[in-house]
Amino acid sequence: MRVHVLLFDAGTDSEGIHSLEIAGRTVVLLFENPDDAERYAGLLEAQDFPVPTVEALDREDVDLFCREAGYEARLIESGFVPSNDEERLFMAPPQSNRDVSNWKDDAVTDDAMAERQAVEPTRQGLETELESNPELDELRRRLEGLL
């Protein structure tokens, strides 16, 4: 099975994979549908995040990479509908991003380099951010219109 992931600096020595930090876990999103991956990449770009490339890879290869790096691989199936606040982050990136201006120099190993978005680990903090952010509310309305 092929999945679609978001890569930064694809094909270079400093290639990195997009991930989310959720409650102390590093989660890599594996999109079944390339359009969903492109949509998520566009949302990152709208947040002034470095523009990722959508790459189709064998799921087994990505799963192996994630296991070896200590990451959690999360498949986002076509037609995915989030059922909780954490899963909503799989449809729209969080508002706050980790500073990635020097991510290439991070302490992450070369073969496991990843750009990450910081997500408030507490449910209360996440709900507050989701409920009180007008930009996110507008984004949520647009995404719901796509479903």
N, C-alpha and C positions, 0 to 999 in steps of 0.2 A: 504494500500500500504506500502510495506517495502522500506526503503531507507538505504543507507550505509553512515556512518559518520566516521570520524577519531577521535579516543579517545586515550588519553594518560593516563597511569596508570589505564587501564580499570579494573573495579571491585574492586578498592581500595577506601579508604576514600578521596584520593586526585585525583580522576578521573577528567579529563578535556577534553573538546571538542576542536578540532582545529577550529580556526576562522581566518578571515582576517579583518583588519581594513582598510576600504576604505572610504575616505572622511568623517571621523567622524562616520561612521556606522560600527558596528561589524556584519560581515556576516559569517554565518555557512553554509558550503557546504553540500548539501544532494545529494549524488550520486545515480542515479537510477541503474546504472550498477556497480556491485561489482568490475569488472576489472578496471574501471575508478578510483574508490576509491583506489585500490591497486597501480595503476600507480602513482597517486598523492602522496600516502604515500612513494613510492619509491623515488620520486623527493625530498620530504622533507628529507629523509634519506641521499640522495646524497649531500644535503646542510649542513650536520652535525647537523640537527635538531633532537630532540628526536624522536625515531621511534614510530609512532602511530599504533594502532590496528584498523583494519577495522571492524566495528560492524554493523549488520543489525538491524534496529529498526523500529517500526511503525512510519509512517510519522506524524500521529496525535500527538504522544507523543513528537516527536522532535519539531514540530510546537508549541505545548503548552510550552515546555521548553524555546524556543527562545522568544516567546511573553512575558513570565514572566520575562526573563532575560533582555529584551530590545534589543534582537538580531534580525537580519534579516535572515530568513531561505531562502536559494536559491537552488532550485532544478536544478541539472545538469542532464538533460535527456540523455539517450543513444543516441549516434550520435550527441551530442551537438557540434555546430561549433560557435566559438566566432565571434561577429560582431564588437567589439570595444576593446579598450585597457583594460577597466575594465574587460570585459568578458574573456580576455586572461588570467587573473589571476586565473580564475576558471579551467583552463587547466594546468597551470604551476605556482607554487608558486613564489612570488616576490623574488628577490635576497636578499633583506635586511630583516632580522628577528629581532623581539624584543628579548632582552635578556631574556631568560626563565630559567636561572639558579636558580632563586628563585621564580618561578611562584607560588609555593604552598603557599608562604607567602604573596602573593599580596593582595591588598585590595578588591579583588573580593570575593563575598560571597561564602561559601562552596559549595552550590548546583549549583552555576553558574560559577565555576572556569573554565577558558578557557586559552589555550595557544593561543597567537595571533601573527600574523605577521604584522609588520608595513608596510604600503603602503603609498608612497608619495601621499598626497591628491590632488595635482594639476595635471592637465592633462599634462602640459608641463614637469613637473618633471618626470612623468611616462613615457612619450614618450622618454625623454632623456635617462633614465635608460634602456628602452627596446631597443633603437637603438644603444647604445654605449657599450653594454656588450657582449663580444665575447662568454662567456659561455652561456648566455641566447640565443644568436643567434643560437648556436649549438643545444641547447635544443629545440628551436622553430622549427628548421629544422627536428629534430627527431620526434617531435610531429606531425608536418604536414605530415610526412611520414606515420604515423599511420592512418591518416584520409583517 
